[in-house]
């Protein structure tokens, strides 16, 4: 068991600590190689549906009571293999789908598993190299294909599953990039904004003026806006700080307000690779576009000391904080929307 947990940790770390200097197999985007479109009327094209909960989530769901809120979750970039020259993932790749379930659904989407009815669509996500400057000229319509899948899934969800319930949008990294666009198109200044409990979109840069009416949430029980952050080791700065981080909104995912610090004493819990929660294990400091995080107090802590970019753990670091806060916002939403 310990060996398996260590292996998962190393895998998760390596996924997001991909060196830009490494060699990737690549070629120019070719429309003839685009994977088949998903059909969201087919339940197999969803990683999670309320009536189809995968084994990776079972241990996190503590009740069968009816949920009054929906959660639409979009997973991050997992298509990172340097030898894979595909520009978009196939939703019919069973091995890749299993990876989505074992990693993102299990360790990330699970934070909202008890908050509401969880919907997680498979989508033809873009390969990691789309973010690397040397490959951008080759990437073609890859990112648009990924976003259009997410958009199509959301539209199908609204028409066939939502039934007027309030919504939490949740995501990470590439998923947050797509959800930022969803928020702009479907919620920002529209009637649907009244149904938005909150959007949790960590792992991307979000400027405060990007939305017309959606605002960063600055209190733990505020609703109708968004929270976001980018985790990085305390007292370190990314090489591309100016381009990718500076000026971005940075929420405090421990106390959920405008205060720039979060102490270990207030930290509710980190979900580690052994499926155990470690409370009071993280302290933070909000910087301009960054969330500085002290090295977490967890087993194999020495591994974390060598890592500067905590992007891979944006959700895991604050898993219990997110779980609790989601319910706080749901309660506040219904308290202020009594009929």
C-alpha positions in Angstrom: 0.0 0.0 0.0 2.8 2.4 0.9 4.6 1.6 -2.3 1.5 2.3 -4.3 0.9 5.6 -2.6 4.4 6.7 -3.2 4.1 5.7 -6.9 0.9 7.8 -7.2 2.6 10.8 -5.6 5.6 10.6 -7.9 3.2 10.3 -10.9 1.2 13.3 -9.8 4.3 15.4 -9.3 5.8 14.5 -12.6 2.6 15.3 -14.5 2.8 19.0 -13.7 6.6 19.4 -13.3 7.0 18.8 -17.1 10.2 20.4 -18.3 9.8 22.8 -21.2 13.3 21.7 -22.3 12.2 18.1 -22.8 11.6 16.8 -26.3 8.1 16.2 -27.4 6.9 14.3 -30.4 4.8 16.7 -32.4 3.5 17.6 -35.8 1.3 20.2 -37.4 -2.4 20.0 -36.5 -4.3 17.9 -39.0 -8.1 17.9 -39.2 -8.1 14.4 -40.5 -6.7 13.2 -37.2 -9.3 14.8 -34.9 -10.8 12.1 -32.6 -14.6 11.4 -32.9 -16.9 13.8 -31.2 -18.5 12.9 -27.9 -22.2 12.2 -27.8 -23.4 13.4 -24.4 -26.7 11.5 -24.7 -24.5 8.4 -24.2 -23.7 7.9 -20.5 -20.4 6.3 -21.4 -19.2 9.8 -22.5 -19.5 11.1 -19.0 -16.9 10.2 -16.4 -19.4 10.9 -13.6 -23.2 11.2 -13.6 -25.4 11.2 -10.4 -26.8 7.8 -11.4 -23.4 6.4 -12.5 -20.9 7.0 -9.7 -17.5 5.4 -10.4 -15.7 3.3 -7.7 -13.2 6.2 -7.4 -15.8 8.3 -5.7 -17.7 5.8 -3.6 -15.7 6.3 -0.5 -16.3 10.1 -0.5 -20.1 10.0 -0.7 -21.5 9.7 2.8 -25.2 10.1 2.1 -28.0 9.1 -0.3 -30.1 12.1 0.5 -31.4 14.2 -2.4 -29.0 17.0 -3.4 -30.5 20.4 -4.2 -27.5 21.7 -6.2 -25.6 20.4 -9.2 -21.8 20.5 -9.6 -20.3 20.7 -13.2 -16.6 19.7 -13.0 -14.0 19.9 -15.8 -10.8 18.1 -15.2 -7.2 19.4 -15.9 -4.6 18.5 -18.5 -3.7 14.8 -18.2 -2.6 14.3 -21.8 1.1 14.9 -21.1 3.0 12.0 -22.6 6.0 13.3 -24.5 5.8 10.4 -27.0 2.1 11.1 -27.8 2.0 13.5 -30.8 -1.9 13.7 -30.8 -3.2 17.2 -30.3 -6.5 16.0 -28.6 -7.4 13.1 -26.4 -9.9 10.5 -27.6 -12.8 10.0 -25.3 -12.9 6.4 -26.4 -9.4 5.7 -25.0 -10.2 3.4 -22.1 -6.8 3.7 -20.5 -6.8 7.4 -20.6 -10.3 7.5 -19.2 -9.2 5.3 -16.3 -6.4 7.8 -15.6 -9.0 10.6 -15.4 -11.0 8.6 -12.9 -8.0 7.6 -10.8 -6.4 11.0 -10.7 -8.7 14.0 -11.2 -12.0 12.5 -10.3 -10.6 10.7 -7.2 -8.4 13.4 -5.9 -10.1 16.6 -7.1 -13.8 16.2 -8.1 -14.3 14.3 -4.9 -14.1 17.5 -2.9 -17.6 18.3 -4.3 -19.0 14.8 -4.2 -21.3 15.5 -1.3 -22.1 19.1 -2.2 -24.3 18.3 -5.1 -25.2 16.1 -8.0 -21.8 15.7 -9.8 -21.5 15.9 -13.6 -18.1 15.3 -15.2 -18.0 15.0 -19.0 -15.2 13.4 -20.9 -13.8 15.8 -23.5 -11.2 15.9 -26.2 -8.7 17.9 -24.2 -5.6 19.5 -25.7 -2.2 18.0 -25.2 0.0 19.8 -22.6 2.4 21.1 -25.3 -0.3 23.5 -26.5 0.9 25.7 -23.6 4.6 25.7 -24.8 5.6 28.5 -27.0 7.5 26.4 -29.5 4.4 24.3 -30.4 1.8 27.0 -30.5 2.1 27.5 -34.3 1.4 23.8 -34.8 -1.6 23.5 -32.5 -4.3 24.7 -34.9 -7.8 24.3 -33.6 -6.9 21.9 -30.8 -8.0 24.1 -27.9 -11.2 25.1 -29.6 -12.1 21.5 -30.1 -11.6 20.9 -26.4 -13.6 23.9 -25.4 -16.5 23.1 -27.8 -16.8 19.7 -26.2 -17.1 21.2 -22.7 -19.6 23.7 -24.1 -21.6 21.0 -25.7 -21.6 18.9 -22.6 -22.8 21.9 -20.5 -25.6 22.7 -22.9 -26.7 19.1 -22.8 -26.5 19.1 -19.1 -28.6 22.3 -18.9 -31.3 20.9 -21.2 -31.5 17.4 -19.9 -30.3 17.2 -16.3 -30.4 20.5 -14.5 -34.1 21.0 -14.0 -33.6 24.5 -12.6 -31.3 23.6 -9.8 -28.5 26.0 -8.6 -25.1 25.3 -10.0 -21.5 25.1 -8.8 -18.9 25.2 -11.5 -15.6 23.5 -10.5 -12.4 22.8 -12.4 -8.7 22.9 -12.6 -6.0 24.1 -15.0 -7.1 23.5 -18.6 -10.5 22.7 -17.2 -10.6 26.1 -15.5 -9.6 27.8 -18.8 -12.6 26.2 -20.4 -14.9 27.0 -17.5 -13.8 30.7 -17.5 -15.2 30.8 -21.0 -18.4 29.0 -19.9 -18.8 31.6 -17.2 -18.4 34.4 -19.7 -20.9 32.9 -22.2 -23.5 31.5 -20.0 -23.4 33.3 -16.6 -21.8 36.7 -16.8 -24.7 39.2 -16.9 -27.3 36.6 -17.9 -30.4 35.1 -16.1 -28.4 32.0 -15.3 -26.1 34.0 -13.1 -28.8 33.9 -10.5 -28.4 30.1 -10.4 -24.7 30.3 -9.8 -23.8 29.3 -6.2 -20.1 29.7 -6.9 -17.3 28.9 -9.4 -14.1 27.3 -8.2 -11.6 27.7 -11.0 -8.1 27.4 -9.7 -5.0 26.8 -11.8 -5.3 29.6 -14.3 -4.8 33.4 -14.4 -8.1 35.3 -14.1 -8.0 39.1 -14.3 -10.6 40.9 -12.2 -11.9 42.9 -15.2 -12.4 39.8 -17.4 -16.0 39.6 -16.5 -18.7 42.2 -16.8 -20.7 41.3 -13.6 -19.1 38.2 -12.1 -16.9 39.2 -9.1 -14.3 37.4 -7.0 -15.9 36.1 -3.8 -14.3 37.7 -0.7 -16.3 36.1 2.1 -16.8 32.5 2.9 -20.5 32.6 2.5 -20.7 34.9 -0.6 -22.3 33.5 -3.7 -22.8 34.3 -7.4 -19.1 34.8 -8.2 -15.8 32.9 -8.4 -12.7 31.9 -6.5 -9.3 31.1 -8.1 -5.6 30.7 -7.1 -2.3 29.4 -8.3 -0.2 27.5 -5.8 3.5 27.9 -5.6 6.2 27.2 -3.0 6.6 30.1 -0.5 9.3 32.6 -1.3 9.8 31.3 -4.9 8.8 32.9 -8.1 8.0 31.2 -11.5 10.1 32.0 -14.5 7.0 33.1 -16.4 5.5 35.0 -13.5 4.8 38.2 -15.5 3.1 36.3 -18.3 1.2 33.6 -16.5 0.5 34.9 -13.0 1.0 38.6 -12.3 -2.1 40.6 -11.8 -4.4 37.6 -11.5 -7.1 37.2 -8.9 -5.8 35.2 -5.9 -8.4 33.9 -3.4 -7.6 32.7 0.1 -8.7 29.0 0.1 -8.3 28.6 3.9 -10.4 31.4 5.3 -12.0 32.6 2.0 -11.8 36.3 2.5 -9.5 39.2 1.5 -6.9 38.6 4.2 -3.5 37.8 2.7 -2.5 35.0 5.1 -3.9 31.7 6.1 -2.4 29.9 9.1 -2.0 26.1 9.7 -4.4 26.4 12.6 -7.2 27.3 10.2 -6.3 24.8 7.5 -9.1 22.2 7.4 -7.3 19.5 5.5 -5.2 18.3 2.6 -6.2 15.1 0.8 -3.0 13.0 0.4 -2.2 10.1 -1.9 -2.9 7.6 0.9 -6.5 8.9 0.9 -6.0 10.4 4.4 -6.8 14.0 5.4 -4.0 16.1 7.0 -5.5 19.1 8.8 -3.4 22.0 10.1 -0.7 21.0 7.6 -0.5 24.1 5.3 0.0 27.8 5.7 -0.3 30.3 2.9 0.4 33.9 1.8 -1.5 35.7 -1.0 0.9 37.4 -3.5 0.2 39.2 -6.7 -1.2 36.4 -8.8 0.3 33.7 -6.7 -0.7 31.7 -3.6 2.5 31.0 -1.7 2.3 27.7 0.1 4.6 26.5 2.9 5.9 22.9 2.4 2.9 20.7 3.5 3.3 18.6 6.7 2.6 15.2 5.1 4.4 11.8 4.8 7.3 11.9 2.4 7.5 15.6 3.0 11.0 15.7 1.8 9.8 15.2 -1.8 7.7 18.3 -1.6 10.8 20.3 -0.6 12.3 19.8 -4.0 9.2 21.1 -5.8 8.5 24.7 -6.5 5.4 24.6 -8.6 2.4 23.2 -6.5 0.0 23.6 -9.5 -0.7 19.9 -9.5 -2.0 20.2 -5.9 -4.2 23.3 -6.2 -7.2 21.3 -5.1 -5.6 18.6 -3.0 -3.9 21.1 -0.7 -7.3 22.5 0.3 -9.6 19.6 -0.3 -11.4 19.7 3.0 -11.5 23.5 3.0 -13.2 23.3 -0.4 -15.6 20.6 0.7 -16.7 22.6 3.8 -16.8 25.9 2.0 -19.0 24.5 -0.8 -21.6 23.6 1.7 -21.4 26.9 3.4 -22.0 28.7 0.1 -24.9 26.4 -0.7 -26.5 27.1 2.7 -26.0 30.9 2.1 -27.5 30.6 -1.4 -30.7 29.0 -0.2 -30.9 31.4 2.8 -30.9 34.4 0.4 -33.1 32.8 -2.2 -36.1 31.8 -0.1 -39.3 31.7 -2.1 
